[in-house]
Amino acid sequence: MPLFPYGYGLTYSDDTWLSNLPEDDAAADMRRANPRLIRIFDGRAIDPFELLIGDHLDADSPVAGSTTRSPAAALSASPTDRLVQGDGIRARWTGTGEARIYFQNAGRQVIEILNGTEPKVSFVVRVDESPTGPVEFRMMHSDGHEFRQDLTSLLASLPKGTWEPVLIPLAAIAGSRLTSGDIPFCISSSGPLCLSLADIKIDSTDG
């Protein structure tokens, strides 16, 4: 039995146009609904953010497909699974030089980080291989302002192979803006390391 009856739909002789499909910016709608929660990565980079990796040969290599390697092969990134297939990103540093994985505001949207409760970067991490050298979190603005926090001890203390929540308080950025080119999330290291990341956001809600 056919799914639709014979004769259903248009034929080549019909002179009819269908209306355009709606192309609302779902990410912008979510931010308007809850402006205190800025989602950066949830199985994919959330618009307007773009996921990139870089090393000393090229700082800006977009992550796409099954595996992306930085030009000097210091870092690779590939999808991994947390709750559903492909909802995380696995980053492996080879220890052959400093490299970073990061999200950049690739659009023209200006995103406000609201005042009020202290904002924090929130993400879930699985340590697949513990750090053997310094690991640093960075938030970078295109005007040169930068926030840094060492993550080496924290990551070394986490059990290997399990997903663990991490919060990084960011009181200094309350009331600031993420403009085009700004980087709200970056992890950098030069030593061998393997991390899996998921559910990355800036959270200014209570609690």
N, C-alpha and C positions, 0 to 999 in steps of 0.2 A: 504494500500500500504506500503510495507516495506521501511525502511529508506535506506537500501542498497540492491542491487539485490541479489537473491539467488545465492550461489556459490562464493560470494565476500569474499576475505581474504584468510587466510591460513587454511589448514586442518591438522589433526593429523599426516597424512602421509608425510607432507612437511618437508624437512630437511633444514630449512631456519632460519637464526638469524637476528633479527632486530638490527640496530645500537643503541648504547647507547644514551639515552636522554642527552642533554646538561645540566650541573649542574653548570653553572657560578654563582659566588657570586654576586647577584644583588646589595646587599648593598655596596660591595667594588666597583662595577662599578659606583654606584651613587657618592661615595666619590671621585673617580678618575675624574668624570665629573665635580664635584663641590667640591674641597677639602676644601673650606671654610665653608661648611655646613655639620655637623656631626649629622645625625639623630640617636636618641636614642630610641624613642618610637613613633610608629604611628599605633595604633591599636594592636601592638605586639612589643615586644622588638626586635630592629633591630640588626642583627648579626654584631659584636660579643658580644653584650650586653645581659645580662640576668636579668630578673626582680625577685627580692627577697624581703622578709620581714623578720624582726627579732626582738627579744626581749631578756630579760636577760637569758632566758633558752637556746635559740639557735639563733645565729645572722644570719643564712643563710638558710632560708626556701624558696625554689623556688615557685613562684606563678604559679599555673596551675589549669585549670578547672573553675567551676562556682564560687567557693569561697575558698580562702586559709586563714587559721588562723595561727597566730604565736603560738608557743608551749605554752606560758603562757596566750594565748587568749587576749593579750594586743592590737592586731591589726589584722584586716582582710582586704583582698583585693578581689575585684570581678569586672568583666567587667561592663562597663556602656556605655551609648550612648551619643555621641555629634553630629556628622554629619551623621554617619551611625551606624548600630548596632555593639556594642562591640568595638568602636574605642577609648574608654577611659578606665581608671582604677579608681575604687572608693576605697579609703582607709579610714577605720573607726578605730579610736583609742578609746578604752574603758575607758581610764583613770586609768587603774590598774597597770601602770608602763611604763617606757620609751620603745618605740618601734620605728622602722624606716622602711620606704619603700625605696628601692634603686635599681639602675641599676649598674651592675658590668661588666667590660670587662672580659668575661669568655673564650675568645679565646687567640690565640697566636699573634694576629695582634697588631702591634704598630701603633697607630693613632696619627698623628701630628695635633696639634692645631696651625695653622699658625700665624706668626707675621703679622703685618699690622694694620688693624682696630682692635679696642678693641673687643675681643671675649666676648660673653654673652651667658648665658643659657637662652633659650627661651622656654616657655611652656604656655599652656592654662589651667586655673584652674576654677573649680566651687566649691564655698564654700557651702557645704550642711549643716554643723553645724559649727558655728564660734568657734575659739579657746578659751579655758578657761585657758590655761597655755602657756608657751613658746613653740614656733615652730621654728625650725632651719633648714636652708638649709646647706648641707655640700657637698664638693667635696674632696675626699680622694685619695691620692696616696699611693701605696704599700710601698714606701720608707719612709712613715711617714709624709710627707708634707700634709697639710690640709687647706682648705679654708672654712670659716663659715660665714653665714649671718643670722641674726634674721629676721624671716618672720611674727612674731606675729602681729605687728601693721598693716602691709600690708594686711594680710588675714582678720583681724578684720574689716578693712575699706571697703572691697569689698562687694557688694550686694550679698545676699544669693540666690542661685538657678540659677545664670546666669554664663555663661562661659566668663571669662575675661583673656586677655593676660598678661603675666608677663615676664619681662626681668631682669636678674640679671647680672650686669657688672662684668667681670672677667679679668681685666687688668693684674693681677698678673700671670695668667696662659698662656699668649701669648708666643708662642714658645715652650711650654711644650709638653709632649707626654702622651698618655693614653696607658699604657702597661697592660699586663695580671694581673688581680686582682685589678686594679684601679677602683674607683667608681666616675663617673662624675656627678651623680645626686643622692641625698639622702635627704629625709625630715624626720625629727625626732621630736617626741613630747612625753610628758608623760601625758598630760591632755586629756579629752574628745575632740574629733575633728572628722570631716568627710569632706574629700576633694575628688574631682574627678579631674584627671589629663589627659591631652591629648597633642599630638603633641609636644613632648619634643625633643629639639635639642641644640647643641652648634653652634652658628652662628657667623662667623667672616667676614661676608660680609659687604659691605658699607651700611649705612642707619640704 
